[in-house]
Amino acid sequence: IPSVGFKISRFVVDPNRAPELGDPSLNAMGQVLWYTPVINEKGEFDADGRTYEQGQEPNAEEVQDLVERFYMPYYQSLLSVVGALADRRTENGQRVLFIDGHSFPLSETVTPYYKKYGNVDSEKWPLFIIGDRGGTSCDPDIRDAFARALENTCNALSPDDRAHLMRNQRNDAIVGLNDPFNGVHNVRFFGERNQGVNALQLEVSEGPFMDNPRGDWYSA
């Protein structure tokens, strides 16, 4: 299964946002700049709405450099992988599945995060949340088969392994759909069902892989 990873924080360059073109006149080289939301000059969850301290925002050349070093190679890789898989189809009806992987926090200190999604009570959130933009980015049979595979895999674990996996969860739910994560730019961009390319956003709770998921790693 081909994969592409993004190795730096999305607070530096956000790979899951559509580019917004800036003003070329701002760049001495005459290049077109790609600005927020690719470069998060304004924080999504910060109380003061800022990612950078006053006066520390990246200048035009730094923005262009970040985009060229991280954002553009990432999308070129994604397009190459999806295109190669689509070209390898040998029969009519064969489909490509694009999975955009994310994780979400359980920490009780991340109140701005939960408020952003209109749900400050994360106790109702399951282990996995699948987003298909309300059924528009992925064929229902693929989405349902993927959800069943997650459920079946978890249910097939030994009691000890399952208890370890769910140790930080606040309920026993395994899979949810589109609430509150229904799929953002990558899913919208690559989910072309009429072309046989399906896209799902997979959000995974941080509980299984964080030693202290409710630690005070974030302060509003």
C-alpha positions in Angstrom: 0.0 0.0 0.0 1.7 3.2 -1.1 1.8 6.0 1.5 3.0 9.6 1.8 3.8 11.2 5.2 4.2 14.8 6.3 6.9 15.0 8.9 6.6 18.5 10.4 3.9 20.2 12.5 0.9 21.5 10.7 1.2 24.6 12.8 4.3 25.4 10.6 2.9 24.3 7.2 -0.6 22.7 7.0 -0.8 20.0 4.4 -4.5 19.6 4.7 -5.6 23.0 3.6 -6.2 24.4 0.1 -3.7 27.1 -0.9 -4.8 30.8 -1.0 -2.7 32.8 -3.5 -1.0 35.9 -2.2 0.0 39.0 -4.0 3.0 38.4 -6.2 4.1 42.1 -5.8 5.0 41.2 -2.2 7.8 39.0 -3.4 10.9 40.7 -4.8 11.4 37.7 -7.1 7.9 38.1 -8.6 6.8 34.7 -7.4 3.2 33.9 -6.4 3.0 33.3 -2.7 0.7 30.8 -1.0 -0.5 32.1 2.3 -2.8 31.1 5.2 -4.2 28.6 5.7 -1.2 26.7 4.3 1.0 28.8 6.5 -0.8 29.2 9.8 -0.2 32.8 10.7 -3.4 32.7 12.7 -3.8 29.8 15.1 -6.9 27.7 14.9 -7.1 27.0 18.6 -5.1 29.7 20.3 -7.1 32.0 22.6 -5.5 35.1 21.0 -5.9 33.6 17.5 -2.2 33.7 16.7 0.4 31.1 15.9 3.4 33.5 16.1 4.4 36.1 18.6 4.0 39.7 17.5 6.7 40.6 15.1 7.8 37.0 14.6 5.6 36.2 11.7 7.4 34.7 8.6 8.2 37.2 5.9 7.3 36.7 2.2 10.5 34.9 1.4 10.2 32.6 4.4 6.6 31.7 3.4 7.6 30.9 -0.1 10.5 28.8 1.2 8.3 26.8 3.5 5.7 26.2 0.8 8.4 25.1 -1.7 10.2 22.8 0.7 7.2 21.1 2.4 3.8 21.8 0.9 4.5 21.4 -2.8 6.6 18.2 -2.6 3.9 16.6 -0.4 1.2 17.3 -2.9 3.3 16.3 -5.8 3.9 13.0 -4.1 0.2 12.5 -3.4 -0.7 13.3 -7.0 2.0 10.9 -8.2 0.8 8.0 -6.0 -2.9 8.4 -6.8 -2.1 8.8 -10.5 0.1 5.7 -10.6 -2.6 3.6 -8.8 -5.3 4.9 -11.2 -3.1 4.0 -14.2 -2.5 0.5 -12.9 -6.2 -0.4 -13.0 -6.6 -3.3 -15.4 -10.4 -3.7 -15.4 -13.4 -1.5 -15.5 -14.8 -0.8 -12.1 -11.6 -1.1 -10.2 -11.4 1.7 -7.7 -8.7 3.5 -5.7 -9.1 4.3 -2.0 -7.3 7.4 -0.7 -7.1 7.4 3.2 -6.2 10.7 4.9 -5.0 9.9 8.4 -5.2 12.2 11.4 -5.6 11.9 15.2 -7.6 13.9 17.7 -6.8 14.7 21.4 -8.5 13.5 24.5 -6.8 16.1 26.8 -9.3 17.9 28.9 -7.1 21.1 28.5 -7.8 21.4 24.8 -11.1 23.2 25.2 -10.6 25.6 22.2 -10.2 22.4 20.0 -13.5 21.0 21.1 -15.3 24.3 20.9 -14.1 24.7 17.3 -16.1 21.5 16.5 -19.1 22.5 18.5 -18.7 19.6 20.9 -16.8 20.1 24.1 -17.7 16.7 25.4 -15.3 14.2 23.9 -16.6 11.4 26.0 -19.0 10.5 23.2 -16.3 10.2 20.6 -15.3 6.7 19.5 -11.9 5.2 18.8 -12.1 6.0 15.1 -14.1 8.6 13.2 -14.5 8.2 9.4 -15.3 11.2 7.3 -16.6 11.0 3.7 -18.1 14.4 3.4 -21.6 13.2 3.9 -21.3 10.4 1.4 -19.9 12.5 -1.4 -16.2 11.5 -1.4 -16.4 7.7 -1.1 -18.7 5.0 -2.4 -20.9 3.7 0.5 -19.9 0.0 0.0 -16.2 0.9 0.4 -16.8 3.1 3.4 -19.0 0.5 5.1 -16.4 -2.3 4.4 -13.7 -0.1 5.9 -15.7 0.6 9.0 -16.5 -3.1 9.4 -12.8 -4.0 9.0 -11.9 -1.6 11.9 -14.7 -3.0 14.1 -13.8 -6.7 13.3 -10.1 -6.1 13.9 -10.7 -4.6 17.3 -13.3 -7.2 18.3 -10.8 -10.0 17.3 -8.2 -8.8 19.8 -7.6 -10.7 23.0 -9.3 -9.3 26.1 -6.0 -7.9 27.4 -5.0 -6.3 24.0 -8.5 -4.8 23.6 -8.4 -3.4 27.2 -5.0 -1.9 26.5 -6.2 -0.3 23.2 -9.2 1.2 24.9 -7.6 2.1 28.2 -8.0 5.8 27.8 -11.3 5.8 26.0 -14.4 7.1 27.8 -16.8 4.7 26.1 -16.7 1.4 24.2 -17.6 2.8 20.7 -15.2 1.8 18.0 -16.3 3.6 14.8 -18.2 6.8 14.1 -19.1 8.6 10.9 -18.7 12.3 10.0 -19.2 13.6 13.5 -17.5 15.9 14.0 -14.8 15.2 11.3 -16.4 14.9 7.9 -13.3 15.3 5.8 -11.5 18.5 4.8 -9.3 19.5 1.8 -7.5 16.3 1.0 -10.7 14.3 1.0 -12.6 16.9 -1.0 -9.7 17.2 -3.5 -9.0 13.5 -4.1 -12.5 12.1 -3.7 -13.6 11.8 -7.3 -16.1 9.0 -7.2 -17.0 9.4 -10.9 -13.4 8.8 -11.7 -13.1 5.7 -9.5 -11.1 7.5 -6.8 -12.6 7.3 -3.4 -11.4 9.3 -0.3 -11.9 8.9 3.4 -10.6 10.9 6.3 -9.6 8.6 9.2 -9.4 10.3 12.6 -7.9 8.1 15.4 -8.1 8.9 19.1 -4.8 9.7 20.7 -5.7 7.3 23.6 -4.1 4.1 22.2 -0.7 5.7 21.6 -0.3 8.5 24.1 1.1 7.6 27.6 -0.6 10.6 29.2 -3.4 11.6 26.9 -4.9 13.9 29.5 -1.7 15.6 30.4 -1.4 19.4 30.4 0.4 19.6 27.0 -1.7 22.5 25.9 -2.9 25.6 27.7 -5.6 27.9 26.2 
